[in-house]
Amino acid sequence: MRILLVEDDRRLAENVAAQLRAAGFAVDVVTGGRQALVEAAVFPYDVIVLDLQLPDLDGVEVCRALRARGAPARILMATARDGVEDRIAGLETGADDYLVKPYSTRELIARIRALLRRPAEPLPATLEVGGLALDTAAREARRGDRRIPLTAKEFAVLEYLMRNAGRVVTREQISDHAWDANYDPLSNVIDVYIARLRRKVDGPGEAPLIETVRGAGYRLAAPATGRVA
């Protein structure tokens, strides 16, 4: 996997790049926003680690420009700015994640790996599987004519299952999508949410859609008489 590290502190950049390479990534380093845009236009990066405070173009401007031209790379903003408004600005311009400095390189690597497990291509806003429909823009779920009330976390878990319809997804993959770094992998919280979704998604007389694949994880699939849309 190829990473572009955009960091104007050369000493920090060299240290982070060395550790990323030791973790098995191919890493290119640039110290300015304009140079980052040039490199990203030439090479198909999987992840761009983007500092917010750069000497020429602000990281938000770089992120906005990358998204405007359809760059598919996952973008992780890394900055000393820890204000809520700074985070919102970065995420609203297209960043996929936000990491506050000073950070542990181990955490950076973990977040990069989590981003790499997410699809980079644009995905449909409306998902349909076996009569179950999820409108990700309106944040609504329906099965047939029945509206399904969901909490924010239930919605996130169901959306991930539906975007991967027909495939087995592990608890780790679900946690990467729906939980932050504080998630405890030893807890049974994902099983609890799956149980809640089953009670809501599968109404009386309706064929079950969420399957447990023993020893592997979960799968959302259309009933035998239906199809995955």
C-alpha positions in Angstrom: 0.0 0.0 0.0 1.3 3.5 -0.9 1.0 6.4 1.5 1.7 10.1 0.9 2.8 11.8 4.1 2.3 15.6 4.0 4.2 17.1 6.9 6.2 20.4 7.0 8.2 19.3 10.1 11.0 17.4 8.3 12.3 15.7 11.4 8.8 14.5 12.4 8.1 13.4 8.8 11.3 11.4 8.6 10.6 9.6 11.9 7.0 8.8 11.0 7.9 7.7 7.5 10.6 5.4 8.8 8.0 3.7 11.2 5.4 3.4 8.4 8.0 1.8 6.2 8.9 -0.6 9.0 5.2 -1.5 9.2 5.3 -2.5 5.5 4.0 0.6 3.7 5.5 2.4 0.8 5.8 6.1 1.8 6.4 9.3 -0.1 7.0 12.5 1.9 6.3 16.1 0.9 6.4 19.2 3.0 3.9 21.5 1.3 0.3 21.5 0.1 1.1 22.4 -3.5 3.6 19.6 -3.8 1.0 17.2 -2.3 -1.4 18.1 -5.0 1.2 17.4 -7.7 2.2 14.1 -6.2 -1.4 13.0 -5.8 -2.1 13.8 -9.4 0.7 11.5 -10.5 0.6 8.5 -8.1 -2.4 6.4 -7.0 -2.1 6.7 -3.3 -4.2 4.6 -1.0 -3.9 6.9 2.0 -2.8 10.6 2.3 -1.8 11.6 5.8 -2.3 15.4 5.7 -1.1 18.0 8.1 -3.6 20.8 8.6 -1.0 23.6 9.0 1.2 23.8 5.9 3.5 26.7 4.7 1.7 27.3 1.4 -1.8 25.8 1.2 -3.8 25.0 4.3 -4.6 21.3 4.7 -8.3 22.0 4.4 -7.7 23.6 1.0 -5.6 20.7 -0.1 -8.3 18.2 1.0 -11.0 20.2 -0.8 -9.0 20.4 -4.0 -8.3 16.6 -3.9 -12.0 15.8 -3.4 -13.0 18.3 -6.1 -10.9 16.4 -8.7 -12.2 13.0 -7.5 -9.1 11.7 -5.8 -10.1 8.3 -4.3 -7.4 8.2 -1.6 -8.5 8.0 2.0 -7.4 11.2 3.7 -6.3 11.3 7.4 -5.8 14.8 8.8 -3.1 15.0 11.4 -2.7 18.3 13.2 -2.0 20.1 16.5 -5.3 21.9 16.2 -7.8 20.0 18.5 -10.7 22.4 18.3 -14.1 21.0 17.4 -14.5 23.5 14.6 -11.2 22.5 13.1 -12.2 18.8 13.1 -15.6 19.6 11.5 -13.9 21.8 8.8 -11.6 18.9 7.9 -14.2 16.2 7.9 -16.7 18.4 5.9 -14.2 19.0 3.2 -13.7 15.3 2.7 -11.3 13.9 5.2 -12.0 10.4 6.3 -10.4 10.6 9.8 -8.7 13.1 12.1 -5.8 12.6 14.4 -4.6 15.2 16.9 -0.8 15.7 17.5 1.1 14.6 19.3 0.1 11.1 18.4 1.4 7.6 18.7 2.8 6.2 15.5 1.2 2.9 16.5 -2.2 4.7 16.6 -1.5 6.3 13.2 -0.7 2.9 11.7 -3.8 1.4 13.3 -6.0 4.1 11.8 -4.4 3.8 8.4 -5.1 0.1 8.4 -8.7 0.7 9.4 -9.1 3.2 6.6 -7.7 0.7 4.1 -10.4 -1.7 5.1 -13.0 0.8 4.0 -14.1 1.1 0.3 -12.6 4.1 -1.4 -15.0 4.3 -4.3 -18.2 6.4 -4.1 -21.1 4.3 -2.8 -24.9 4.6 -3.4 -26.9 6.6 -1.0 -29.9 4.2 -1.1 -29.3 0.5 -0.3 -31.8 -2.3 -0.9 -31.5 -5.9 0.2 -34.5 -8.4 0.2 -37.2 -5.8 0.8 -35.1 -3.8 3.3 -34.2 -0.3 2.2 -31.8 2.1 3.8 -31.7 5.8 2.8 -28.4 7.0 4.1 -29.2 10.7 3.2 -32.5 10.8 5.0 -31.2 8.4 7.7 -34.3 6.2 7.3 -34.8 2.5 7.2 -37.9 0.6 5.9 -38.8 -3.0 5.2 -41.7 -3.0 2.8 -44.1 -0.4 4.1 -42.9 -0.6 7.6 -40.6 2.1 8.9 -37.8 0.9 11.2 -36.7 3.3 14.0 -32.9 3.0 14.5 -30.5 4.7 16.9 -27.4 6.3 15.3 -25.2 3.3 16.2 -27.8 0.8 15.0 -28.0 2.7 11.7 -24.2 2.6 11.3 -24.0 -1.2 11.9 -26.9 -1.9 9.5 -25.4 0.4 6.9 -22.1 -1.5 7.0 -23.9 -4.9 6.7 -25.9 -3.6 3.8 -22.9 -2.2 1.9 -21.4 -5.6 2.3 -24.5 -7.6 1.5 -23.9 -11.2 0.8 -20.4 -11.1 2.3 -19.4 -12.3 5.8 -18.1 -9.4 7.9 -16.2 -9.9 11.1 -16.7 -8.1 14.4 -13.4 -6.3 13.9 -14.6 -5.0 10.5 -17.9 -3.8 12.1 -16.1 -2.1 14.9 -13.7 -0.3 12.5 -16.8 1.1 10.7 -19.1 2.0 13.6 -16.9 2.5 16.7 -14.0 4.8 17.5 -10.6 3.9 19.0 -12.1 3.5 22.5 -13.9 0.3 21.4 -13.1 -2.7 23.6 -12.5 -5.7 21.4 -13.2 -8.0 24.4 -16.7 -6.7 24.9 -19.9 -8.2 23.5 -21.3 -4.8 22.4 -21.5 -5.8 18.7 -23.4 -9.0 19.5 -25.9 -6.8 21.5 -26.4 -4.4 18.6 -26.9 -7.3 16.1 -29.5 -8.8 18.4 -31.3 -5.4 18.5 -31.2 -5.1 14.8 -32.6 -8.5 14.3 -35.6 -7.6 16.5 -36.2 -4.5 14.5 -35.4 -5.7 11.0 -37.1 -9.1 11.1 -40.8 -8.4 11.9 -43.5 -11.1 12.6 -43.8 -13.3 9.5 -40.8 -11.9 7.8 -37.9 -14.0 6.6 -34.7 -13.3 8.6 -32.1 -11.2 6.8 -29.2 -11.1 9.3 -27.3 -14.4 9.6 -24.6 -15.5 12.1 -21.7 -17.3 10.4 -20.3 -19.3 13.3 -16.6 -18.6 14.0 -16.5 -15.8 11.3 -19.0 -13.0 11.9 -22.3 -11.9 10.3 -23.9 -11.7 6.9 -26.9 -9.8 5.6 -28.5 -11.6 2.7 -31.8 -11.6 1.0 -34.2 -14.6 1.7 -33.9 -17.5 -0.7 -36.9 -16.3 -2.7 -35.4 -12.8 -3.0 -32.3 -11.2 -4.2 -29.6 -8.8 -3.2 -30.2 -5.5 -4.9 
